[in-house]
Amino acid sequence: MTRPAVAIPEKLFFKIGEVCELAGVQAHVLRYWESEFPMLAPQKNRAGQRVYRKRDVEMALRIKELLYEDQYTIAGAKKRLANELRGGGKLKVVGSEEDAQAGASETSALSAPAVSSETDNARLHTAAHDGNNVARRSAEERQGLKQLASELRELLALLEQENKGRTK
């Protein structure tokens, strides 16, 4: 399930509340990301309030995508962003499957999405040494994880609805 791109208003500066609303996260999450991701560094005005530029908002949206949708760890997301920035390419807030395949060849097993079983870790390690199949496998695994996360969210919503029905 792919989410629509967020329309960022044409403004010079955004307050933290506006960025929270655009990104769909709380202010403490943005402040934490600022401490973890040096590329997310909003300026502060005279009153000491954070003021985000459009590129800061785009960076926050990209960080959210990597952490929440692609299931990267903080360390993996840092490495992926560093690779994207080093590549000189413009940040893509919402990526396509082709972007995922192109970017996957640049990432190592360390920046792969978090997996829980030893079998998956071994498979990722093998894929990293497999040459041309790395991008395809990584994209397929990432897509599979996205699908699984989507199905789990749907199941959770159904269970919550059922639980609400019982408590009434």
Secondary structure, 3 states (H helix, E strand, C coil): CCCCCCCCCCCCCEEHHHHHHHHCCCHHHHHHHHHHCCCCCCEECCCCCEEECHHHHHHHHHHHHHHHHCCCCHHHHHHHHHHHHHCCCCCCCCCCHHHHHHHHCCCCHHHCCCCCCHHHHHHHHHHHCCCCHHHHHHHHHHHHHHHHHHHHHHHHHHHHHHHHHHHC
